[in-house]
């Protein structure tokens, strides 16, 4: 069943977040997500929306996702205290 992992965070340096993401593009692409979108508002609040075909694929991608967020934190691109993750299964679609 299709599922999502949604991560909210505060970017301290949006350009650096994008640079880290681009640097990991091939690794992230290999995680098996149907898609991963990153959206940002004018205040640097970001949301990362990842859709997976099933929970096992999502769980297998966890270490890679944590590594990406870890790089953002250690390189000063994201506020570690702002990271909030949620995941769930699709219950209906319109």
C-alpha positions as CSV (number, residue, x, y, z in Angstrom):
1,X,0.0,0.0,0.0
2,X,1.3,3.5,-0.9
3,X,2.7,5.4,2.0
4,X,4.3,8.8,2.7
5,X,7.1,10.1,4.9
6,X,6.8,13.8,5.5
7,X,9.6,15.7,7.2
8,X,9.4,19.3,8.3
9,X,12.5,21.3,9.1
10,X,13.8,24.9,9.4
11,X,16.5,25.7,6.8
12,X,19.3,27.9,8.1
13,X,20.8,28.0,4.6
14,X,18.4,27.0,1.8
15,X,21.1,27.0,-0.8
16,X,23.2,24.6,1.2
17,X,20.2,22.3,1.7
18,X,19.7,22.3,-2.1
19,X,23.5,21.7,-2.6
20,X,23.4,18.7,-0.2
21,X,20.3,17.3,-1.9
22,X,21.8,17.6,-5.4
23,X,25.1,16.0,-4.2
24,X,23.1,13.0,-3.0
25,X,20.7,12.9,-6.0
26,X,21.8,9.4,-7.2
27,X,21.8,7.9,-3.7
28,X,18.4,9.4,-3.0
29,X,17.1,8.2,-6.3
30,X,18.2,4.7,-5.5
31,X,16.1,4.6,-2.3
32,X,13.1,3.5,-4.3
33,X,10.7,6.4,-3.7
34,X,8.0,7.1,-6.3
35,X,8.9,10.8,-5.8
36,X,10.5,13.2,-3.3
37,X,9.4,16.8,-3.3
38,X,10.9,19.6,-1.2
39,X,8.9,22.7,-0.7
40,X,9.9,25.9,1.1
41,X,8.0,29.0,2.3
42,X,9.4,32.5,2.5
43,X,10.5,32.0,6.1
44,X,12.8,29.0,5.4
45,X,10.4,26.4,6.7
46,X,10.7,23.3,4.5
47,X,8.7,20.2,4.0
48,X,10.1,17.0,2.4
49,X,7.4,14.8,1.0
50,X,8.4,11.3,0.0
51,X,6.0,8.8,-1.5
52,X,6.8,5.1,-1.5
53,X,5.1,2.1,-3.1
54,X,5.0,0.3,0.3
55,X,6.2,0.4,3.9
56,X,9.1,-2.0,3.4
57,X,10.6,0.3,0.7
58,X,10.1,3.3,2.9
59,X,11.7,1.5,5.9
60,X,14.6,0.4,3.7
61,X,15.2,4.1,2.8
62,X,15.3,5.3,6.4
63,X,19.1,5.2,6.9
64,X,19.7,7.1,3.6
65,X,17.1,9.7,4.6
66,X,18.6,10.1,8.0
67,X,22.1,10.5,6.4
68,X,20.8,13.3,4.2
69,X,19.2,15.1,7.2
70,X,22.4,14.5,9.2
71,X,24.5,16.2,6.6
72,X,22.2,19.2,6.5
73,X,22.6,19.5,10.3
74,X,26.3,19.0,10.5
75,X,26.9,21.4,7.6
76,X,24.8,24.1,9.3
77,X,22.1,24.0,6.7
78,X,19.2,22.9,8.9
79,X,18.2,23.4,12.5
80,X,18.4,20.0,14.2
81,X,15.7,20.9,16.8
82,X,13.2,21.7,14.0
83,X,13.2,18.3,12.3
84,X,9.8,16.5,12.7
85,X,9.0,13.3,10.8
86,X,5.6,11.7,10.2
87,X,4.7,8.7,8.1
88,X,1.5,7.0,7.1
89,X,-0.4,4.9,4.6
90,X,-2.8,6.2,2.0
91,X,-6.4,5.6,3.2
92,X,-8.1,7.3,0.2
93,X,-7.4,9.4,-2.9
94,X,-9.3,11.9,-4.8
